[in-house]
């Protein structure tokens, strides 16, 4: 399903539809921290993760096989905000794009059993694509 721009639809309903359709989901919690003093931290990503986990736990049937990857900047940082995720396997990217790509690639390879190019090949391909868009 492509992103729809219908303002009459609640955003959360669009998110729920995407979660229902997706067998695989990636949730990056590294941006839930507020940047400035007095600024509220962002909860959208954690909320969407909760919806996705709820879909898997309560949905049954095809939803019981949903797979999630949770990314974070540091290994245990998420526990300060979402202690209920303790004992979950969280992938750490240290705010390094190449490491994030590697974590996602390795997870997709392990969970989907699809042949996926190695991290270096993907990184090089992404750089070529990025360079192609910035020079035009």
C-alpha positions in Angstrom: 0.0 0.0 0.0 1.4 3.4 -1.0 1.2 6.3 1.4 -2.1 8.1 1.0 -2.4 11.9 1.4 -6.2 11.9 2.2 -6.5 14.3 5.1 -9.9 12.9 6.0 -8.2 9.7 7.2 -6.6 9.6 10.6 -2.8 9.0 10.4 -3.0 6.2 12.9 -5.5 4.3 10.7 -3.0 4.5 7.8 -0.3 3.1 10.1 -2.5 0.3 11.3 -3.2 -0.7 7.7 0.5 -0.7 6.9 1.2 -2.9 10.0 -1.6 -5.3 9.0 -0.1 -5.7 5.5 3.6 -6.1 6.5 5.1 -9.3 7.6 8.4 -7.5 8.4 8.7 -4.3 10.3 11.7 -2.2 11.3 11.4 0.2 14.3 14.2 2.6 15.1 14.0 3.9 18.6 17.1 6.0 18.4 15.3 9.2 17.8 12.9 9.2 20.8 15.2 11.4 22.9 14.6 15.1 23.1 17.4 17.2 21.7 17.0 20.4 23.8 16.2 21.0 27.5 12.5 21.3 28.0 11.7 19.7 24.6 9.3 16.8 24.7 10.7 13.5 23.3 9.0 11.8 20.4 6.8 8.9 21.1 5.5 8.0 17.6 8.2 5.3 16.9 7.6 3.7 20.3 3.8 3.9 19.8 4.1 2.3 16.3 6.3 -0.5 17.8 3.6 -1.1 20.4 0.9 -1.3 17.8 3.0 -3.8 15.8 3.8 -6.0 18.8 0.1 -5.9 19.8 -0.8 -7.0 16.2 1.4 -10.0 16.6 0.3 -10.9 20.1 -3.4 -10.3 19.8 -4.0 -10.7 16.0 -3.4 -14.4 15.8 -3.4 -16.2 12.5 -1.1 -14.7 9.9 -0.2 -11.9 12.4 1.5 -14.4 14.8 4.3 -14.8 12.2 5.1 -11.1 12.0 8.8 -10.3 12.4 10.2 -7.1 14.0 13.6 -5.6 14.1 14.2 -2.9 16.7 17.1 -0.6 16.2 18.8 1.7 18.8 21.9 3.9 19.1 23.3 2.2 22.2 22.8 -1.3 23.5 20.6 -0.7 26.6 19.6 2.9 26.1 16.0 2.0 25.2 15.4 0.4 28.6 15.3 3.9 30.3 12.2 4.7 28.2 10.7 1.3 27.5 11.7 -1.1 30.2 9.1 -3.7 29.0 11.5 -4.4 26.1 14.1 -5.9 28.5 15.4 -9.2 27.2 14.5 -8.3 23.6 17.1 -8.6 20.9 17.8 -5.0 19.9 20.2 -4.2 17.1 22.6 -1.3 17.7 23.7 1.1 14.9 25.6 3.7 16.9 24.2 6.4 14.7 26.3 5.1 11.8 24.3 4.7 8.5 26.6 1.8 7.3 26.0 0.0 10.6 22.3 0.5 10.4 22.3 -0.8 6.9 24.3 -3.9 8.0 21.9 -4.6 10.9 18.9 -4.4 8.6 20.5 -6.5 5.9 21.6 -9.2 8.3 18.1 -9.3 10.0 16.3 -9.5 6.6 18.7 -12.3 5.5 18.1 -14.3 8.7 14.4 -13.8 8.9 13.3 -13.9 5.3 15.8 -16.6 4.0 16.1 -14.5 0.8 19.4 -14.1 -0.9 20.5 -10.6 0.0 23.7 -9.0 -1.2 26.3 -8.4 1.5 26.5 -5.2 3.5 29.4 -3.7 1.5 27.6 -4.3 -1.8 24.4 -2.7 -0.5 26.3 0.2 0.9 28.2 0.8 -2.4 24.9 0.6 -4.3 23.2 3.1 -2.0 26.1 5.5 -2.4 25.9 5.2 -6.2 22.1 5.9 -6.0 22.6 8.8 -3.7 25.4 10.3 -5.8 23.1 9.9 -8.9 20.3 11.9 -7.2 22.6 14.7 -5.9 24.3 15.4 -9.2 21.1 15.7 -11.3 
